């Protein structure tokens, strides 16, 4: 037998590990038993590339793909449909261009065609692998500018034949455009590309575009109306006569303050952004009006038919073109949101706004109101018909407000208490006592009178006790922060906290906790900051606080957040962050000896789970700028029927690691096949063949005894069904 070298074996292990783990995660089955029914976004993450038609805006968003919003109301834009994220992965979505009942939707490295015939249910129907940053359509031609950033190339203009839009055909490419190339204008058989210079291409034969002329004028945007064009450049707008496209003449110019901006045209009026102030100008009289501010570098989308102007994330009516009238907001603050259920309504808080969602139909929840608090809200809780909100007016000045929500779409303020000298924080209730706590403090108040919270006590606690996560289940309250371990308290008769125990697991970080009954559920991750980031879900007994007892342990890959209802743990697991969407996994832990995965579903890519609410078989998750609604009926039925769902992916975990005599190996097999488990030493020699043969699908725990094995580093190699995973383990005594 010929032995491989240590160096060769090292690279073999590394490659096999990466291939095996990536394959198992990427090719798993993430949507078992849980179905996404709706995504509601607090606002597009980018709006400059949106298109519109009538009362509908078609906006590119990073988390929801193409999002369609109804802007017929003046108080807020209501999302009515979304494609969901594209399957290409985490990409920046740049523009939407409508073509009949289809839409061209550009992302970093892909151009999608979307069916928007039903605005409530848009869906992808085709795609072209090409970078797509900006797009202009003329008749049956689409002009797309993109840049292959992965190879650091200059922008390329691609000309597409979209006579059959479901199968666009590439006619020609113009390569190596200037890096600052963003805008595309059309005039007859010509396209005009402003940038460091103004380039004019003859496209009478779109298969062979020809550079007709290049002008030395710098430009960022060039809206055209008739034979007149308006070229914006550094601190200057040039007025162009385009009647002879081969000999464009500058007829006038106007100085501005800004270094360059986007512009729009409507009924002989020019709209532009100058030094963070928006202007409308009558092109005949040159009369100007400053009508809004704060839309720095906004792209002015003008809907000629609807008479609307969309600068940045707002929308205006143009009944008086010189004085646009503000009508509503599209982009809402994109901070985390709290969720509280009130009957069939979902009350949500995002930044300084309060939103009400009709949740009677779990499949099609609808936003019905959007109200501004006037301050940055931090937390909210519902008690009876009263909504309590805590927030921060300014540093060291906090506020608690109470609202009557019998009509949740029109909450009535019934109480307000200002609290000076400390920041607003997490809020919970226990009887008539309100607890507000956060970084370094724990306060409790008499909440019988909503108009006058009376402080009953204040207690200093560890500064980091409740920063990462906390669990409140009277009489228990627990908190954790990366690096400071777990702190568990009981609430004493006076309202303060008595310490039950503190615990810092060796070589692990506690990332999230929850309490149900006398059980505490904690997620831990290895503290080696390395790769992979294996972790576990622990079940801890609180019935005897004098002795820390771990009742059960369930191995997971990179768990981040947990909450528990009726013995079911809902866990966010971080797959490979940027590469694979996070997963929501349901684990039934009513039988500690036989925990079962009931279902799984994707979470919004790159988002941290902030809050949640349950309504029967329906679950809503607040993550980043998005509320995602899930139907849990299939997973809950699986719980009643008792058969466990098969694992969603191949996995192999080991614990403890390092170990001193025996190693527990947990393997997850989504489908039956030939399985081998083998231990190698650093020289690539087989130390132990643990398993070899046919294995049924499921989860298995295997113990390897290393009683007669020397201390050192070993590699565990699992191979099953073409998947290979390698773990490094350390034997110490």
N, C-alpha and C positions, 0 to 999 in steps of 0.2 A: 504494500500500500504506500502510495507516495503522499507525503504530508505537504500541505501548503505552508508558505511562510507566514510568520506572524503578521507582517505588513499586508500580505495579500488577504489574509483572513480578516484583518481589520476593515479593509475596503469592501470585502465581500459582505461583512456584517452591516456596514453602514449603508451600502446600496440596497441590500435585501430589506433592511429595516425601513428605509424610506419608501421603497416600492411597495412593500407589504402594507405598511400603515396607510399610506396615501390611497392605495387601491381599496383597502377594506373600508375606509371612510367614504371615499368618493363614490363607490359603487354600492354602498349600503342602501337600505330601503327606509328613508327617513320619515315617510308619511304613512305609518301604520296606525289605523284606529282613530286618528285625529285628523279632521278635515278643516282647512282654512276656508272660512265662509266669506270674510270681508276684511279689507284693510282700509282704515281711515287715517289719513295723514294730516298732521297739523299744518302742512304747507309744503309746497315743492322745495326741494333743497337747491334747485336752480330754476330760475324763471326766464332768463334772457332768451331762451330758445323756444318759447311757447308759441302756439298758434291758437286761433280762436274762430268761432263761427256762431253768430247769434249770441245766445246766453251761455254758451259753453266755451270753456278754455281747456285746451289740450296741452298739458305741461309735462316736461321731462323731470322726473324725480329720481334720486339715487336709490331710495329704499323701495319704491313702489313701481318702478318702470314708468310707463306712460299713465298719467293720472288725469282724469276728466273731471272738471269742476263746473258746477252750475253757479253763475254769477248774476242770476236774475234778482237776488235779494241784496239789499243795501247794507245789511249788518255783517254778513260774512259770505265767503265762497263755500259752497257745499259740495263735497266730493261725492260723485255719483258712480264712478267706476274707475277701475285700475287694472292694468295687465298683470300686476305683480312684477317682481324683479325678473330680469331675463336670466336664462340658464347659463349664460356665458360666464357669469361670475360677478365680482365686485368691480363695476366699471362706472365711469362718469357718464351720465346721460346728458346729451348736449342740446338736442333740438327735436321739435316735432313740426312736420310740414304736412298739412292736409292736402289730399288729392282725392276728391270725391268722397266716397265712404271708406277710403283707406287713408292711412297716415304713414309717412316715412319718419322713422324714429331712430335718431343717430346716437350711438354710444361711442366709447373710446376706440373700440376696435371692431365694431359691427354695425351695419345698417340693417334695421329691422323694418318689415312691412307689417302693419297692424290693421286688423279689421275693426273699424269704429262705427259700423252701420248701426249697432246697438250701443249707445254711449254708456249704458250701465254694465256692459259686458265686453269690453275690448279684448282682443286676443291676438297673439302673434301668428302670422301665417307664412312668413318667409324671412330669410336673412341672407345678407352678403357679408363675408369676412373682409371688411375694409374699415379703416379709421374714418370717422364721420363727425366733424365738428360744426359745420354750418351747411345749409342747404337752401337752394332757390330752385323753384320749378317754373318752367315756361313751356306751355303746351304739353308735348309728350316727352320733354327732356327734363332731367333733374341734374343739377350741378352741385356736387358735394365736395367740400373741402375737408380734408383730414390730414392727420399727421401720425406717422408710425413712431410714437415716442419710445417704444421698446428698442428701436434701432437708431434713435436720435437722428431721424431723417427730417428734411425740410418738408413743408406741407405739399400735398398733392391735390389737384383738382380733377375729379373723376366725372365724366359725362355719361349719364345713364339714359337708356331708352326705357321709358316707363309706359309705353302704349299698352303693355300687359304688366300692370304694376305688381301683380303677384309673382312675376318672374322678371325683375329688372335685368337689363343687359348692358354690360359695360361697352361703351362705344370708343372711348378714348381717355387718355390720362395726360395731364399737364404736370410734369414733375418739377421739383426743386423751386417751388414758389418761395417768396420771402417769408421769413419766420413770423412776421407780424400780419400775415394775410388772414383776415377774418370775414370780410364782407364780399357778397357777390351781387352785382346788379346786371340787369338785362335791358337791352335797347335794340329792338329789331333783330337783326341777325348777328348781334354782337353781345359779348359779355364784358363787363368792366370790373376790374379787380383792383380796388384801392389798397395801398400798402405803403412801403417806402417810396414807391412810384405808382402811378396810375397806369395799369396795363389794359389794353383793349385787344380782345381776340375776336377774330372773324369765325363764326360757327355756322356759316351757311352750309358747310359740310361737317356735321358734328363728329364724324369719324376722323376728320383731319383738321382740328382747330389750328388756326394760324395767328400768330402774334401780329396784329395789324399796326399797332403803334404803342409806344411807351412814353408817357409824359412824366416830367420830373416832379410833379406835385405829390406831396405826401398826403395820405388820407387814411381815415379809419372807417368811415361810413359814407355811403353815396346813395341816398334816396333819390328816385327819379319820378317826375310827373310830366308826361308829354315830352317836349324837347328840352326840358330844363332839369338840371341836376344840381345837387347841393353836396359839395365835398367838404367834409370836416377834417381838419388837420390840426397840428399843434397851434393853439391860440388863434385859429383862423377858420372861417367858413368861406369857401369859394363858391360863387354862383356860376354855373357852367351852361353854355349854349351847346346842346347836343344835336342841333339840326344837321350838322355835317360831322358824323361820328369820326371821320378820319382827320378832322381838323377842329377839335374841340377848342372853344374860346372861353376864357374867363371874362365874364361881363361885369362882375362886381365882387366885392369881398367884404367881410365883416369880422372885426376882431372880437375874440372872446377871451375869458380868463383861463379856461381849463386847457389841459394838454391834449384833449381830444375826447370825443363823446359819440354816442349813437344818436341818430335822429329819426324823425318820422314826419310824414306829410298827410294832411287832410284838408280838403277844400281850400287850397291855396294858403294854408297855414303850415308853418314849420315848427316842429317841437324838438327841443334839444335840451341837454343837461349842461350847465355851465357852472363849475365850481360848487357842486352839490345843490344848486338851485335849478329848478326846471322852468323853462321859458316857452311861451307860445308867441309866434310872430306872424303877423299878417304880411304876406310876401308882396302885396301891392302897395300898402301904405307904410310898411316897415314898423308899424306900431307893435310894441312888445308888452307882454304881461308876465310877471313872475307869479306863478300860481301854486307852487309846492316846493318843498325842499327835502333833502335827505335821500335822494335817489342817485347817489354817486355812481357814475358809469352805467346808467340804466340803458337798456335797449328799448326804444320806443316802438311798441307794437301797436299799429293803428288798424282797427277793424273798420274798413270803409262802409260796409253794409250796415253794421250795427251802430256806427257812430260812437265808438268807444276807443279810449286810449289806455294802453297798459304800460306804464313805466315802472320798472322794478316789480314789486309785489302788490301794487294797488291797481284799481281801475277807476276810470273817470268817464263821464258822459260828455259829448261834444255838441250839445244843442247850441251852445255859444262857443264856436271854435277858439276864440281868443281867450276865453275864460273857462277852461275845463272844470267840471264840477266833480268833486270827490264822491265816489259811489260806494266803495268797499275795499276790503283788504283780502288779498289772496295768501300771501305769506304770513303765517302766524308765528309767534315766538317758538323757537325749536328747542325748548328746554324740556326736562323730564316732566311727566304727567302723573298725577295721583288719580286713582279710580275709586269710586264709591258707588255701590248699587243702592238705589232707592226705588223699590217696587220694580216696575218694568222700565225704569229709566237708569241710565248710566251717567253719573255725574263725574266729570273729569276736570282736572286743573292742569293747565299748560302755561308756565310762566305767569303772566299777570291776567290770564283769561280763565273764565269759567264756561265750560261747554256742557250741554245736555244732549244726550244721545238716546233716541227712542229705541229700546231694546226688546220691545214686545215680539218682534220677529227676529229670532236669533240668527236667521240666515241673511237678512238684509237690514241691519241696524242703520238708522239715519240720524244725522245731526240735526237738531231742531232749534237750538239757540246758541248764542255765543256772546258772552257778556264780559266786560272788562272790570277787573277788581280795582285797578288804580294803584296797585302795589305788587311786589313780587311775592306771590303766595308760596308757602313752603309745604304745608300739609293740610289735609282736610279730612273730616270725619262726619258721618251721618249718625244722629241719635234721634230716633223717632221721626218727627217732621222738621227737625232742625239740622242745618248744615253748619258745622263749625270750621272755620278757616284760620290758620295761623300764618303769618308772613312777616316780612321785613319792610318797613318804610324807608329806612336808611340805616347805616351802621349804628348798632347799639340802640335802635328804636324799633321795637316789635309791636305787632298788633294781633289781636284775636277778635274775629267777628263772628256773629251768629246770624243765620238767615232762615226765615220761614220758607220751606220748599214744598208746601202743599201744592202749589203750582210751580213745578221745578223749572219750567221754561221762563218764569218771571219771579226769581227769588226776591224776597222782601227782607231788607236789613232790619233786624230787631235788637241787635246788641253789638256793642263795640267797646273793647277795652285796650288801651294803650299801655304797653309795658316797656319801661325805660331801663337802660343799663345792661341789656343782654339781648342776644339774638333769638329769633323764633326758631323752633326746631320741630322734632317729631311730636305728635299729639295723640294721646290715647285717653279713654274714659274707663273708669271702674266705679259703677254706681253713679253718684252725683259728684264724683271727684274727677277733675280734668288734670292729666299729667302732661307737662310739656318739658321735653328734655333734649339734650344734644351734647355739644362739645364741652364737657367739663361740668355740667350741672344737671340737676334733677329737681323740678319744681312741681308742686301740686296745688290745685285751686278748688274752691267751692264753686261748682258750675250750676247751682240751682237757679241763679238769676243770670240769664244770658247777657244782660246789659251791664253786669258788674261782676267780673270774675274777682274773687277774693283769694289772695294768696294765703295758703295754709301752712306752707313750709318750703324750705329750699335745702338741698343737700349737694355738697360737692362730691363729684365722683372722678374717676380717672378721665383725663382729657380725651382719650381716644376710645373710651368704652363703647360708644354707640355709633361710631363713624361708619364702619363697613356695613353692618347690618344689625338689626335688633329683632327680638321676638317678645311680644307682650301677650301673656295668657295668665291673668291673675289667678292665684297669687304670685305667679312666677313672671320675672322679666329677665331677659338675658341680652347681652351685647357682645360684639366682637369687632376687632380691627386687625388687619394684617399686621402681624408682629407682636400684638399684645395679648393674643389668646382669647379664651372664652371667659366671660364674667357672668355668673348666674346669681340673681338676687331673689328674695321674697319681699313682698310688700307687707310691712308691719301695720298694726292697728292705727298707728299715728299717721300713716300715709307715706312714711319714709322707706328706705331700702335697708334690708339686712343681707349681708353677703352669705350665700350658701357655699359656693366654691368657685375657684378660679382654676383654669387648666390651659396649659400650652402644650399641645402634642409635639413630640420630638420630631424634628426635621419636616414639619408640616405647617401650613398656614390654614386657619379656619376662615373660609370666604363667605359663608352664609349660614343662617340658622333659622329654625322655626320651632314652635312649641305647640303640641296638641295633647291635652290631658296631662299626664305625668311623664311624657316622653319629649325629649329634645332631639331634634334632627339637625345634624351639623354636616356641612360639606368641608372636606379638607383637601388640600393639594400639596404635593411634595414641594419642599422648600429649597430645592437645588437650583431653581430658576432655569432648569435645563430642558432637555428635549428627549423623550416626551414628558408631558405634564400630567402624570397619572394622579388620580385622587380617589376619594371614596365618600359615600354617604354613611354617616354613623348614626345609630339610634342609641341615645343615652337615657338611662333611667333617672328620673328626678324624685321618685318616691322616697328614696333614702339619700338625702343630701350629704350625709356623713361619709358616704362611700361612692366614689365615681364608678358606675358600672356601665360598660358599653354592651348593649343588648345584641346589636347586630351591626354588620359592616357589609356594604354593597360597593364593589369596585366600579369606578366610572372613569372615563377619560376627561380630564380637565373640567370638573363641575364648577359652576359659577354662582348659581342662585337656586334656592329651594323654598317652596311653601307647601304646606300640608293641609289637606281637608279630608276628613272621614277616613284617615289612615292611608290615603293616597298621597304620595310625594310627587310634586311637579318640579322637575329639575331642569335647569338650563345647563347644557354641556357645550363647551366651546370646542368645536371640532378642530379646525386648523386656522381659526380666526379669519384672515383675509381670503383663504382659499376655499373653505367650505362653510356653508351657512351653519349657524349655531342650531342646536336641536333642543326641543322641549320633550322630555321623556316623562311618562307617567309610570310610577312604580307603586304597586299595591304592597303595603307593608303591614297589613292587618295580621298576617301570619308571619311572625318574625323568622321562623325556620324556612319559609318558602316564599321569599319576595318574588313578585312577578312583574315584568314589564307589560303594561297594558296597551301602550301605544306611544307613538312619537310623531313629531311634526317639525317643520323648519320654523325658525325664528328669523326676524329681520336681520340681514347680514350686518355684522359689525356693531350691533346695538346691545346695550346692557339692559336687562329686564329691570324695570323700575317699579312697577306695581301691577296688580291684577284684580279681577273681580269675577265671581262665578254667578251664573243665573241658570239653575237647573243643569241641563246638559251643555250649556254654552259657557265659554270662557273667553274673557278679553285680557290681552296682555298689553301693557304699556311699555314700549321699548323705543328709546330715542325719540323721534318725532312721529311715531306711528302707533296707532291702536290696531291690533290684529285680533280678529274674532275667530274662535275655533268651535267646531261641533265635536263634542266628546262622546256622543251617544254610542258610537260603535265600540270605543274603548271601554265604556262603562258596561255595555252589554257583555263584552268579553270577560269582565270581572264577575258578572253574575253567572255566566256559563262555565266559569272555572278553568277552561284550558288556557294555558299561558301562551302569549304570542312569542314567536321565535325571535331571537336577537336580530337587530337590524343590520349588524355588520360583524365581520370577523374581528375578534379582539383577544388579546392575551395579556393578563396582568399578573404581577407577582407581589406577594407581601408575606411577612415584612421584608424590607430590602434596605439595608443589609439584614441578613439572618444569621443565626448561630448554629442551628442544627437541622431544622426542617423548613422547607419553603412551600408555601401554599400557592398553587398556580390556578388562576381562574381563566377558563377559556370560554369564548362565546362563538358558537358555530351556527350561522344562519341556515345552512343546508348541509345535509348528510354528505359524507365523503371520506376518503382515506386521510387519516390524521397521523402525523408523527410529531412527537415532542422529544427533543434531543438536547443534551447538555454538552457543550464544548469548553475546553480550556483555551488559554490565550494562544496556544500553538496550533489550534485547530483540531486537536485530537478529541474523539468522542469519549466523554467521561461517563455518561449514562444515557441509555435509550429508555426514556420513561414510558412512552406509548408508541405503538405502531399498529395501524389497522383501521378497519372501517368504524366510523363513529356517526351516530345519529345527531341530528341538529338539536341544539339546546345550549344550556349553560352548565358547565361542569367545574367542580373544584377538585384538584388533584394535589396530593402532598408528595413532595420529593424529600427523602431522608438523606442528609449529607453527613451522617455520623462518622463515616470513615474517609471523608474527603478532606484534603488539606485546605486551609484557608486560602483565599485569593479571589480573583475576578473570574467569572464564568459567563458563558453566553447560552441562553435558552432559545432554541430555534423551534418555532411552531410552523408546520407546513400542512395546509389543508385546502383541497380544491384549487390549487394553483396560487393560493395566497401564502405569503411568507412573512412572519413577524419575528423579530429578534429582540430579546430583552437582555440587558446586562445586569447581572446580579453579583452581589458581594457577600462572600461567606466570611464571617468573623467569629472569633471566640474569645 
